[in-house]
Amino acid sequence: MANTKITVNPNGSLKIEGDFEIVDNQGNAYGLQGRTTLGLCRCGHSNNKPFCDGSHRGKFEHEAVAFDLPPRKV
């Protein structure tokens, strides 16, 4: 399987690239029509959730800067 990369876009979507499948909470796969790149909504404004339709423009602010998570709880 090829690598999958998720990019957190500033003030926007989660861009997913690579070999992936997206399923609903029942395990049913979305028909992605062979796409290997797409945007997932993280602002809640999209009319096409869980996919981004650009509705976030001017309504969602989050500067995406990477950081380290705290250690996992064991």
mmCIF file of the N, C-alpha and C atoms, coordinates in Angstrom:
data_MODEL
# 
_entry.id   MODEL 
# 
loop_
_atom_site.group_PDB 
_atom_site.id 
_atom_site.type_symbol 
_atom_site.label_atom_id 
_atom_site.label_alt_id 
_atom_site.label_comp_id 
_atom_site.label_asym_id 
_atom_site.label_entity_id 
_atom_site.label_seq_id 
_atom_site.pdbx_PDB_ins_code 
_atom_site.Cartn_x 
_atom_site.Cartn_y 
_atom_site.Cartn_z 
_atom_site.occupancy 
_atom_site.B_iso_or_equiv 
_atom_site.pdbx_formal_charge 
_atom_site.auth_seq_id 
_atom_site.auth_comp_id 
_atom_site.auth_asym_id 
_atom_site.auth_atom_id 
_atom_site.pdbx_PDB_model_num 
ATOM 1   N N  . MET A 1 1  ? 0.845   -1.184 0.000  1.00 0.00 ? 1  MET A N  1 
ATOM 2   C CA . MET A 1 1  ? 0.000   0.000  0.000  1.00 0.00 ? 1  MET A CA 1 
ATOM 3   C C  . MET A 1 1  ? 0.889   1.245  0.000  1.00 0.00 ? 1  MET A C  1 
ATOM 4   N N  . ALA A 1 2  ? 0.520   2.219  -0.798 1.00 0.00 ? 2  ALA A N  1 
ATOM 5   C CA . ALA A 1 2  ? 1.273   3.469  -0.861 1.00 0.00 ? 2  ALA A CA 1 
ATOM 6   C C  . ALA A 1 2  ? 1.039   4.293  0.398  1.00 0.00 ? 2  ALA A C  1 
ATOM 7   N N  . ASN A 1 3  ? 1.920   5.210  0.653  1.00 0.00 ? 3  ASN A N  1 
ATOM 8   C CA . ASN A 1 3  ? 1.777   6.097  1.805  1.00 0.00 ? 3  ASN A CA 1 
ATOM 9   C C  . ASN A 1 3  ? 0.580   7.011  1.622  1.00 0.00 ? 3  ASN A C  1 
ATOM 10  N N  . THR A 1 4  ? -0.027  7.365  2.732  1.00 0.00 ? 4  THR A N  1 
ATOM 11  C CA . THR A 1 4  ? -1.103  8.344  2.752  1.00 0.00 ? 4  THR A CA 1 
ATOM 12  C C  . THR A 1 4  ? -0.600  9.553  3.511  1.00 0.00 ? 4  THR A C  1 
ATOM 13  N N  . LYS A 1 5  ? -0.829  10.731 2.958  1.00 0.00 ? 5  LYS A N  1 
ATOM 14  C CA . LYS A 1 5  ? -0.383  11.971 3.583  1.00 0.00 ? 5  LYS A CA 1 
ATOM 15  C C  . LYS A 1 5  ? -1.604  12.846 3.831  1.00 0.00 ? 5  LYS A C  1 
ATOM 16  N N  . ILE A 1 6  ? -1.706  13.399 5.053  1.00 0.00 ? 6  ILE A N  1 
ATOM 17  C CA . ILE A 1 6  ? -2.768  14.337 5.392  1.00 0.00 ? 6  ILE A CA 1 
ATOM 18  C C  . ILE A 1 6  ? -2.117  15.663 5.744  1.00 0.00 ? 6  ILE A C  1 
ATOM 19  N N  . THR A 1 7  ? -2.512  16.709 5.033  1.00 0.00 ? 7  THR A N  1 
ATOM 20  C CA . THR A 1 7  ? -1.987  18.048 5.266  1.00 0.00 ? 7  THR A CA 1 
ATOM 21  C C  . THR A 1 7  ? -3.083  18.899 5.893  1.00 0.00 ? 7  THR A C  1 
ATOM 22  N N  . VAL A 1 8  ? -2.777  19.529 7.037  1.00 0.00 ? 8  VAL A N  1 
ATOM 23  C CA . VAL A 1 8  ? -3.717  20.437 7.691  1.00 0.00 ? 8  VAL A CA 1 
ATOM 24  C C  . VAL A 1 8  ? -3.492  21.816 7.084  1.00 0.00 ? 8  VAL A C  1 
ATOM 25  N N  . ASN A 1 9  ? -4.420  22.243 6.239  1.00 0.00 ? 9  ASN A N  1 
ATOM 26  C CA . ASN A 1 9  ? -4.289  23.534 5.561  1.00 0.00 ? 9  ASN A CA 1 
ATOM 27  C C  . ASN A 1 9  ? -4.684  24.675 6.493  1.00 0.00 ? 9  ASN A C  1 
ATOM 28  N N  . PRO A 1 10 ? -3.906  25.755 6.506  1.00 0.00 ? 10 PRO A N  1 
ATOM 29  C CA . PRO A 1 10 ? -4.285  26.905 7.324  1.00 0.00 ? 10 PRO A CA 1 
ATOM 30  C C  . PRO A 1 10 ? -5.643  27.444 6.868  1.00 0.00 ? 10 PRO A C  1 
ATOM 31  N N  . ASN A 1 11 ? -6.512  27.715 7.803  1.00 0.00 ? 11 ASN A N  1 
ATOM 32  C CA . ASN A 1 11 ? -7.829  28.290 7.521  1.00 0.00 ? 11 ASN A CA 1 
ATOM 33  C C  . ASN A 1 11 ? -8.625  27.479 6.507  1.00 0.00 ? 11 ASN A C  1 
ATOM 34  N N  . GLY A 1 12 ? -8.416  26.169 6.498  1.00 0.00 ? 12 GLY A N  1 
ATOM 35  C CA . GLY A 1 12 ? -9.117  25.368 5.501  1.00 0.00 ? 12 GLY A CA 1 
ATOM 36  C C  . GLY A 1 12 ? -9.204  23.899 5.832  1.00 0.00 ? 12 GLY A C  1 
ATOM 37  N N  . SER A 1 13 ? -9.239  23.120 4.780  1.00 0.00 ? 13 SER A N  1 
ATOM 38  C CA . SER A 1 13 ? -9.527  21.693 4.854  1.00 0.00 ? 13 SER A CA 1 
ATOM 39  C C  . SER A 1 13 ? -8.342  20.846 5.278  1.00 0.00 ? 13 SER A C  1 
ATOM 40  N N  . LEU A 1 14 ? -8.621  19.560 5.451  1.00 0.00 ? 14 LEU A N  1 
ATOM 41  C CA . LEU A 1 14 ? -7.595  18.546 5.586  1.00 0.00 ? 14 LEU A CA 1 
ATOM 42  C C  . LEU A 1 14 ? -7.420  17.949 4.193  1.00 0.00 ? 14 LEU A C  1 
ATOM 43  N N  . LYS A 1 15 ? -6.260  18.098 3.612  1.00 0.00 ? 15 LYS A N  1 
ATOM 44  C CA . LYS A 1 15 ? -5.977  17.545 2.288  1.00 0.00 ? 15 LYS A CA 1 
ATOM 45  C C  . LYS A 1 15 ? -5.412  16.149 2.472  1.00 0.00 ? 15 LYS A C  1 
ATOM 46  N N  . ILE A 1 16 ? -6.055  15.156 1.864  1.00 0.00 ? 16 ILE A N  1 
ATOM 47  C CA . ILE A 1 16 ? -5.602  13.781 1.963  1.00 0.00 ? 16 ILE A CA 1 
ATOM 48  C C  . ILE A 1 16 ? -5.140  13.320 0.587  1.00 0.00 ? 16 ILE A C  1 
ATOM 49  N N  . GLU A 1 17 ? -3.950  12.725 0.566  1.00 0.00 ? 17 GLU A N  1 
ATOM 50  C CA . GLU A 1 17 ? -3.352  12.287 -0.692 1.00 0.00 ? 17 GLU A CA 1 
ATOM 51  C C  . GLU A 1 17 ? -2.830  10.860 -0.526 1.00 0.00 ? 17 GLU A C  1 
ATOM 52  N N  . GLY A 1 18 ? -2.920  10.088 -1.570 1.00 0.00 ? 18 GLY A N  1 
ATOM 53  C CA . GLY A 1 18 ? -2.345  8.751  -1.553 1.00 0.00 ? 18 GLY A CA 1 
ATOM 54  C C  . GLY A 1 18 ? -3.382  7.675  -1.768 1.00 0.00 ? 18 GLY A C  1 
ATOM 55  N N  . ASP A 1 19 ? -3.162  6.545  -1.131 1.00 0.00 ? 19 ASP A N  1 
ATOM 56  C CA . ASP A 1 19 ? -4.042  5.396  -1.222 1.00 0.00 ? 19 ASP A CA 1 
ATOM 57  C C  . ASP A 1 19 ? -4.880  5.358  0.049  1.00 0.00 ? 19 ASP A C  1 
ATOM 58  N N  . PHE A 1 20 ? -6.169  5.611  -0.066 1.00 0.00 ? 20 PHE A N  1 
ATOM 59  C CA . PHE A 1 20 ? -7.027  5.681  1.114  1.00 0.00 ? 20 PHE A CA 1 
ATOM 60  C C  . PHE A 1 20 ? -8.446  5.281  0.774  1.00 0.00 ? 20 PHE A C  1 
ATOM 61  N N  . GLU A 1 21 ? -9.196  4.950  1.808  1.00 0.00 ? 21 GLU A N  1 
ATOM 62  C CA . GLU A 1 21 ? -10.620 4.683  1.714  1.00 0.00 ? 21 GLU A CA 1 
ATOM 63  C C  . GLU A 1 21 ? -11.275 5.508  2.808  1.00 0.00 ? 21 GLU A C  1 
ATOM 64  N N  . ILE A 1 22 ? -12.436 6.065  2.527  1.00 0.00 ? 22 ILE A N  1 
ATOM 65  C CA . ILE A 1 22 ? -13.185 6.815  3.532  1.00 0.00 ? 22 ILE A CA 1 
ATOM 66  C C  . ILE A 1 22 ? -14.517 6.104  3.717  1.00 0.00 ? 22 ILE A C  1 
ATOM 67  N N  . VAL A 1 23 ? -14.836 5.785  4.986  1.00 0.00 ? 23 VAL A N  1 
ATOM 68  C CA . VAL A 1 23 ? -16.072 5.067  5.290  1.00 0.00 ? 23 VAL A CA 1 
ATOM 69  C C  . VAL A 1 23 ? -16.903 5.856  6.304  1.00 0.00 ? 23 VAL A C  1 
ATOM 70  N N  . ASP A 1 24 ? -18.217 5.614  6.285  1.00 0.00 ? 24 ASP A N  1 
ATOM 71  C CA . ASP A 1 24 ? -19.087 6.235  7.281  1.00 0.00 ? 24 ASP A CA 1 
ATOM 72  C C  . ASP A 1 24 ? -19.044 5.412  8.563  1.00 0.00 ? 24 ASP A C  1 
ATOM 73  N N  . ASN A 1 25 ? -19.822 5.808  9.560  1.00 0.00 ? 25 ASN A N  1 
ATOM 74  C CA . ASN A 1 25 ? -19.755 5.120  10.861 1.00 0.00 ? 25 ASN A CA 1 
ATOM 75  C C  . ASN A 1 25 ? -20.341 3.710  10.826 1.00 0.00 ? 25 ASN A C  1 
ATOM 76  N N  . GLN A 1 26 ? -20.959 3.331  9.726  1.00 0.00 ? 26 GLN A N  1 
ATOM 77  C CA . GLN A 1 26 ? -21.469 1.976  9.543  1.00 0.00 ? 26 GLN A CA 1 
ATOM 78  C C  . GLN A 1 26 ? -20.498 1.105  8.745  1.00 0.00 ? 26 GLN A C  1 
ATOM 79  N N  . GLY A 1 27 ? -19.379 1.710  8.310  1.00 0.00 ? 27 GLY A N  1 
ATOM 80  C CA . GLY A 1 27 ? -18.389 0.976  7.524  1.00 0.00 ? 27 GLY A CA 1 
ATOM 81  C C  . GLY A 1 27 ? -18.634 1.001  6.031  1.00 0.00 ? 27 GLY A C  1 
ATOM 82  N N  . ASN A 1 28 ? -19.626 1.780  5.580  1.00 0.00 ? 28 ASN A N  1 
ATOM 83  C CA . ASN A 1 28 ? -19.921 1.893  4.152  1.00 0.00 ? 28 ASN A CA 1 
ATOM 84  C C  . ASN A 1 28 ? -18.953 2.867  3.496  1.00 0.00 ? 28 ASN A C  1 
ATOM 85  N N  . ALA A 1 29 ? -18.347 2.451  2.393  1.00 0.00 ? 29 ALA A N  1 
ATOM 86  C CA . ALA A 1 29 ? -17.364 3.283  1.710  1.00 0.00 ? 29 ALA A CA 1 
ATOM 87  C C  . ALA A 1 29 ? -18.036 4.349  0.859  1.00 0.00 ? 29 ALA A C  1 
ATOM 88  N N  . TYR A 1 30 ? -17.474 5.569  0.914  1.00 0.00 ? 30 TYR A N  1 
ATOM 89  C CA . TYR A 1 30 ? -17.885 6.630  -0.002 1.00 0.00 ? 30 TYR A CA 1 
ATOM 90  C C  . TYR A 1 30 ? -17.333 6.305  -1.382 1.00 0.00 ? 30 TYR A C  1 
ATOM 91  N N  . GLY A 1 31 ? -18.093 6.600  -2.420 1.00 0.00 ? 31 GLY A N  1 
ATOM 92  C CA . GLY A 1 31 ? -17.645 6.388  -3.795 1.00 0.00 ? 31 GLY A CA 1 
ATOM 93  C C  . GLY A 1 31 ? -16.748 7.537  -4.225 1.00 0.00 ? 31 GLY A C  1 
ATOM 94  N N  . LEU A 1 32 ? -15.454 7.337  -4.178 1.00 0.00 ? 32 LEU A N  1 
ATOM 95  C CA . LEU A 1 32 ? -14.493 8.414  -4.454 1.00 0.00 ? 32 LEU A CA 1 
ATOM 96  C C  . LEU A 1 32 ? -14.118 8.508  -5.921 1.00 0.00 ? 32 LEU A C  1 
ATOM 97  N N  . GLN A 1 33 ? -14.639 7.632  -6.757 1.00 0.00 ? 33 GLN A N  1 
ATOM 98  C CA . GLN A 1 33 ? -14.450 7.688  -8.200 1.00 0.00 ? 33 GLN A CA 1 
ATOM 99  C C  . GLN A 1 33 ? -12.985 7.750  -8.604 1.00 0.00 ? 33 GLN A C  1 
ATOM 100 N N  . GLY A 1 34 ? -12.151 7.005  -7.897 1.00 0.00 ? 34 GLY A N  1 
ATOM 101 C CA . GLY A 1 34 ? -10.739 6.914  -8.247 1.00 0.00 ? 34 GLY A CA 1 
ATOM 102 C C  . GLY A 1 34 ? -9.866  8.069  -7.783 1.00 0.00 ? 34 GLY A C  1 
ATOM 103 N N  . ARG A 1 35 ? -10.418 8.988  -7.011 1.00 0.00 ? 35 ARG A N  1 
ATOM 104 C CA . ARG A 1 35 ? -9.616  10.129 -6.544 1.00 0.00 ? 35 ARG A CA 1 
ATOM 105 C C  . ARG A 1 35 ? -8.488  9.657  -5.622 1.00 0.00 ? 35 ARG A C  1 
ATOM 106 N N  . THR A 1 36 ? -7.340  10.282 -5.780 1.00 0.00 ? 36 THR A N  1 
ATOM 107 C CA . THR A 1 36 ? -6.193  10.014 -4.902 1.00 0.00 ? 36 THR A CA 1 
ATOM 108 C C  . THR A 1 36 ? -5.824  11.259 -4.104 1.00 0.00 ? 36 THR A C  1 
ATOM 109 N N  . THR A 1 37 ? -6.556  12.348 -4.302 1.00 0.00 ? 37 THR A N  1 
ATOM 110 C CA . THR A 1 37 ? -6.388  13.592 -3.545 1.00 0.00 ? 37 THR A CA 1 
ATOM 111 C C  . THR A 1 37 ? -7.767  14.216 -3.369 1.00 0.00 ? 37 THR A C  1 
ATOM 112 N N  . LEU A 1 38 ? -8.066  14.653 -2.154 1.00 0.00 ? 38 LEU A N  1 
ATOM 113 C CA . LEU A 1 38 ? -9.293  15.415 -1.918 1.00 0.00 ? 38 LEU A CA 1 
ATOM 114 C C  . LEU A 1 38 ? -9.199  16.150 -0.602 1.00 0.00 ? 38 LEU A C  1 
ATOM 115 N N  . GLY A 1 39 ? -10.144 17.039 -0.361 1.00 0.00 ? 39 GLY A N  1 
ATOM 116 C CA . GLY A 1 39 ? -10.177 17.821 0.876  1.00 0.00 ? 39 GLY A CA 1 
ATOM 117 C C  . GLY A 1 39 ? -11.316 17.372 1.772  1.00 0.00 ? 39 GLY A C  1 
ATOM 118 N N  . LEU A 1 40 ? -11.021 17.225 3.050  1.00 0.00 ? 40 LEU A N  1 
ATOM 119 C CA . LEU A 1 40 ? -12.033 16.901 4.046  1.00 0.00 ? 40 LEU A CA 1 
ATOM 120 C C  . LEU A 1 40 ? -12.354 18.154 4.856  1.00 0.00 ? 40 LEU A C  1 
ATOM 121 N N  . CYS A 1 41 ? -13.640 18.401 5.062  1.00 0.00 ? 41 CYS A N  1 
ATOM 122 C CA . CYS A 1 41 ? -14.092 19.570 5.811  1.00 0.00 ? 41 CYS A CA 1 
ATOM 123 C C  . CYS A 1 41 ? -13.684 19.460 7.268  1.00 0.00 ? 41 CYS A C  1 
ATOM 124 N N  . ARG A 1 42 ? -13.190 20.561 7.832  1.00 0.00 ? 42 ARG A N  1 
ATOM 125 C CA . ARG A 1 42 ? -12.950 20.608 9.274  1.00 0.00 ? 42 ARG A CA 1 
ATOM 126 C C  . ARG A 1 42 ? -13.564 21.841 9.899  1.00 0.00 ? 42 ARG A C  1 
ATOM 127 N N  . CYS A 1 43 ? -14.283 22.658 9.106  1.00 0.00 ? 43 CYS A N  1 
ATOM 128 C CA . CYS A 1 43 ? -14.897 23.873 9.647  1.00 0.00 ? 43 CYS A CA 1 
ATOM 129 C C  . CYS A 1 43 ? -16.377 23.685 9.973  1.00 0.00 ? 43 CYS A C  1 
ATOM 130 N N  . GLY A 1 44 ? -17.014 22.687 9.339  1.00 0.00 ? 44 GLY A N  1 
ATOM 131 C CA . GLY A 1 44 ? -18.431 22.445 9.562  1.00 0.00 ? 44 GLY A CA 1 
ATOM 132 C C  . GLY A 1 44 ? -19.361 23.218 8.643  1.00 0.00 ? 44 GLY A C  1 
ATOM 133 N N  . HIS A 1 45 ? -18.829 24.044 7.744  1.00 0.00 ? 45 HIS A N  1 
ATOM 134 C CA . HIS A 1 45 ? -19.668 24.863 6.866  1.00 0.00 ? 45 HIS A CA 1 
ATOM 135 C C  . HIS A 1 45 ? -19.994 24.207 5.525  1.00 0.00 ? 45 HIS A C  1 
ATOM 136 N N  . SER A 1 46 ? -19.316 23.135 5.152  1.00 0.00 ? 46 SER A N  1 
ATOM 137 C CA . SER A 1 46 ? -19.504 22.517 3.843  1.00 0.00 ? 46 SER A CA 1 
ATOM 138 C C  . SER A 1 46 ? -20.904 21.958 3.674  1.00 0.00 ? 46 SER A C  1 
ATOM 139 N N  . ASN A 1 47 ? -21.459 22.126 2.482  1.00 0.00 ? 47 ASN A N  1 
ATOM 140 C CA . ASN A 1 47 ? -22.735 21.508 2.130  1.00 0.00 ? 47 ASN A CA 1 
ATOM 141 C C  . ASN A 1 47 ? -22.524 20.102 1.595  1.00 0.00 ? 47 ASN A C  1 
ATOM 142 N N  . ASN A 1 48 ? -21.265 19.665 1.554  1.00 0.00 ? 48 ASN A N  1 
ATOM 143 C CA . ASN A 1 48 ? -20.887 18.383 0.978  1.00 0.00 ? 48 ASN A CA 1 
ATOM 144 C C  . ASN A 1 48 ? -20.098 17.551 1.993  1.00 0.00 ? 48 ASN A C  1 
ATOM 145 N N  . LYS A 1 49 ? -20.410 17.724 3.302  1.00 0.00 ? 49 LYS A N  1 
ATOM 146 C CA . LYS A 1 49 ? -19.665 17.017 4.342  1.00 0.00 ? 49 LYS A CA 1 
ATOM 147 C C  . LYS A 1 49 ? -19.684 15.516 4.100  1.00 0.00 ? 49 LYS A C  1 
ATOM 148 N N  . PRO A 1 50 ? -18.623 14.803 4.326  1.00 0.00 ? 50 PRO A N  1 
ATOM 149 C CA . PRO A 1 50 ? -17.413 15.204 5.026  1.00 0.00 ? 50 PRO A CA 1 
ATOM 150 C C  . PRO A 1 50 ? -16.383 15.880 4.123  1.00 0.00 ? 50 PRO A C  1 
ATOM 151 N N  . PHE A 1 51 ? -16.752 16.164 2.879  1.00 0.00 ? 51 PHE A N  1 
ATOM 152 C CA . PHE A 1 51 ? -15.810 16.733 1.924  1.00 0.00 ? 51 PHE A CA 1 
ATOM 153 C C  . PHE A 1 51 ? -15.887 18.248 1.914  1.00 0.00 ? 51 PHE A C  1 
ATOM 154 N N  . CYS A 1 52 ? -14.762 18.883 1.625  1.00 0.00 ? 52 CYS A N  1 
ATOM 155 C CA . CYS A 1 52 ? -14.678 20.341 1.589  1.00 0.00 ? 52 CYS A CA 1 
ATOM 156 C C  . CYS A 1 52 ? -15.259 20.864 0.277  1.00 0.00 ? 52 CYS A C  1 
ATOM 157 N N  . ASP A 1 53 ? -16.070 21.916 0.364  1.00 0.00 ? 53 ASP A N  1 
ATOM 158 C CA . ASP A 1 53 ? -16.571 22.579 -0.836 1.00 0.00 ? 53 ASP A CA 1 
ATOM 159 C C  . ASP A 1 53 ? -16.143 24.047 -0.904 1.00 0.00 ? 53 ASP A C  1 
ATOM 160 N N  . GLY A 1 54 ? -15.212 24.449 -0.029 1.00 0.00 ? 54 GLY A N  1 
ATOM 161 C CA . GLY A 1 54 ? -14.704 25.818 -0.033 1.00 0.00 ? 54 GLY A CA 1 
ATOM 162 C C  . GLY A 1 54 ? -15.519 26.787 0.801  1.00 0.00 ? 54 GLY A C  1 
ATOM 163 N N  . SER A 1 55 ? -16.562 26.322 1.483  1.00 0.00 ? 55 SER A N  1 
ATOM 164 C CA . SER A 1 55 ? -17.427 27.208 2.274  1.00 0.00 ? 55 SER A CA 1 
ATOM 165 C C  . SER A 1 55 ? -16.717 27.847 3.458  1.00 0.00 ? 55 SER A C  1 
ATOM 166 N N  . HIS A 1 56 ? -15.541 27.358 3.819  1.00 0.00 ? 56 HIS A N  1 
ATOM 167 C CA . HIS A 1 56 ? -14.790 27.882 4.961  1.00 0.00 ? 56 HIS A CA 1 
ATOM 168 C C  . HIS A 1 56 ? -14.229 29.277 4.710  1.00 0.00 ? 56 HIS A C  1 
ATOM 169 N N  . ARG A 1 57 ? -14.085 29.666 3.469  1.00 0.00 ? 57 ARG A N  1 
ATOM 170 C CA . ARG A 1 57 ? -13.431 30.942 3.140  1.00 0.00 ? 57 ARG A CA 1 
ATOM 171 C C  . ARG A 1 57 ? -14.079 32.100 3.874  1.00 0.00 ? 57 ARG A C  1 
ATOM 172 N N  . GLY A 1 58 ? -13.287 32.777 4.689  1.00 0.00 ? 58 GLY A N  1 
ATOM 173 C CA . GLY A 1 58 ? -13.748 33.935 5.439  1.00 0.00 ? 58 GLY A CA 1 
ATOM 174 C C  . GLY A 1 58 ? -14.544 33.609 6.689  1.00 0.00 ? 58 GLY A C  1 
ATOM 175 N N  . LYS A 1 59 ? -14.737 32.305 6.992  1.00 0.00 ? 59 LYS A N  1 
ATOM 176 C CA . LYS A 1 59 ? -15.558 31.913 8.136  1.00 0.00 ? 59 LYS A CA 1 
ATOM 177 C C  . LYS A 1 59 ? -14.828 31.029 9.135  1.00 0.00 ? 59 LYS A C  1 
ATOM 178 N N  . PHE A 1 60 ? -13.592 30.678 8.837  1.00 0.00 ? 60 PHE A N  1 
ATOM 179 C CA . PHE A 1 60 ? -12.885 29.695 9.653  1.00 0.00 ? 60 PHE A CA 1 
ATOM 180 C C  . PHE A 1 60 ? -11.431 30.106 9.747  1.00 0.00 ? 60 PHE A C  1 
ATOM 181 N N  . GLU A 1 61 ? -10.936 30.234 10.962 1.00 0.00 ? 61 GLU A N  1 
ATOM 182 C CA . GLU A 1 61 ? -9.541  30.613 11.147 1.00 0.00 ? 61 GLU A CA 1 
ATOM 183 C C  . GLU A 1 61 ? -8.840  29.610 12.038 1.00 0.00 ? 61 GLU A C  1 
ATOM 184 N N  . HIS A 1 62 ? -7.774  29.065 11.522 1.00 0.00 ? 62 HIS A N  1 
ATOM 185 C CA . HIS A 1 62 ? -6.904  28.196 12.314 1.00 0.00 ? 62 HIS A CA 1 
ATOM 186 C C  . HIS A 1 62 ? -5.562  28.144 11.620 1.00 0.00 ? 62 HIS A C  1 
ATOM 187 N N  . GLU A 1 63 ? -4.555  28.692 12.234 1.00 0.00 ? 63 GLU A N  1 
ATOM 188 C CA . GLU A 1 63 ? -3.203  28.655 11.675 1.00 0.00 ? 63 GLU A CA 1 
ATOM 189 C C  . GLU A 1 63 ? -2.627  27.276 11.958 1.00 0.00 ? 63 GLU A C  1 
ATOM 190 N N  . ALA A 1 64 ? -2.450  26.503 10.932 1.00 0.00 ? 64 ALA A N  1 
ATOM 191 C CA . ALA A 1 64 ? -1.991  25.121 11.076 1.00 0.00 ? 64 ALA A CA 1 
ATOM 192 C C  . ALA A 1 64 ? -0.478  25.082 11.250 1.00 0.00 ? 64 ALA A C  1 
ATOM 193 N N  . VAL A 1 65 ? -0.042  24.864 12.470 1.00 0.00 ? 65 VAL A N  1 
ATOM 194 C CA . VAL A 1 65 ? 1.384   24.768 12.788 1.00 0.00 ? 65 VAL A CA 1 
ATOM 195 C C  . VAL A 1 65 ? 1.596   23.459 13.555 1.00 0.00 ? 65 VAL A C  1 
ATOM 196 N N  . ALA A 1 66 ? 2.519   22.640 13.091 1.00 0.00 ? 66 ALA A N  1 
ATOM 197 C CA . ALA A 1 66 ? 2.768   21.344 13.713 1.00 0.00 ? 66 ALA A CA 1 
ATOM 198 C C  . ALA A 1 66 ? 3.327   21.498 15.126 1.00 0.00 ? 66 ALA A C  1 
ATOM 199 N N  . PHE A 1 67 ? 2.982   20.541 15.977 1.00 0.00 ? 67 PHE A N  1 
ATOM 200 C CA . PHE A 1 67 ? 3.504   20.496 17.348 1.00 0.00 ? 67 PHE A CA 1 
ATOM 201 C C  . PHE A 1 67 ? 3.550   19.041 17.793 1.00 0.00 ? 67 PHE A C  1 
ATOM 202 N N  . ASP A 1 68 ? 4.260   18.778 18.874 1.00 0.00 ? 68 ASP A N  1 
ATOM 203 C CA . ASP A 1 68 ? 4.353   17.428 19.420 1.00 0.00 ? 68 ASP A CA 1 
ATOM 204 C C  . ASP A 1 68 ? 3.223   17.189 20.414 1.00 0.00 ? 68 ASP A C  1 
ATOM 205 N N  . LEU A 1 69 ? 2.562   16.057 20.290 1.00 0.00 ? 69 LEU A N  1 
ATOM 206 C CA . LEU A 1 69 ? 1.546   15.665 21.258 1.00 0.00 ? 69 LEU A CA 1 
ATOM 207 C C  . LEU A 1 69 ? 2.232   15.235 22.555 1.00 0.00 ? 69 LEU A C  1 
ATOM 208 N N  . PRO A 1 70 ? 1.523   15.315 23.671 1.00 0.00 ? 70 PRO A N  1 
ATOM 209 C CA . PRO A 1 70 ? 2.106   14.801 24.909 1.00 0.00 ? 70 PRO A CA 1 
ATOM 210 C C  . PRO A 1 70 ? 2.256   13.283 24.803 1.00 0.00 ? 70 PRO A C  1 
ATOM 211 N N  . PRO A 1 71 ? 3.073   12.681 25.672 1.00 0.00 ? 71 PRO A N  1 
ATOM 212 C CA . PRO A 1 71 ? 3.246   11.229 25.626 1.00 0.00 ? 71 PRO A CA 1 
ATOM 213 C C  . PRO A 1 71 ? 1.903   10.503 25.777 1.00 0.00 ? 71 PRO A C  1 
ATOM 214 N N  . ARG A 1 72 ? 1.808   9.348  25.119 1.00 0.00 ? 72 ARG A N  1 
ATOM 215 C CA . ARG A 1 72 ? 0.595   8.530  25.231 1.00 0.00 ? 72 ARG A CA 1 
ATOM 216 C C  . ARG A 1 72 ? 0.417   8.034  26.656 1.00 0.00 ? 72 ARG A C  1 
ATOM 217 N N  . LYS A 1 73 ? -0.825  7.979  27.084 1.00 0.00 ? 73 LYS A N  1 
ATOM 218 C CA . LYS A 1 73 ? -1.136  7.419  28.394 1.00 0.00 ? 73 LYS A CA 1 
ATOM 219 C C  . LYS A 1 73 ? -1.118  5.901  28.273 1.00 0.00 ? 73 LYS A C  1 
ATOM 220 N N  . VAL A 1 74 ? -0.517  5.263  29.268 1.00 0.00 ? 74 VAL A N  1 
ATOM 221 C CA . VAL A 1 74 ? -0.485  3.794  29.265 1.00 0.00 ? 74 VAL A CA 1 
ATOM 222 C C  . VAL A 1 74 ? -1.180  3.218  30.468 1.00 0.00 ? 74 VAL A C  1 
# 
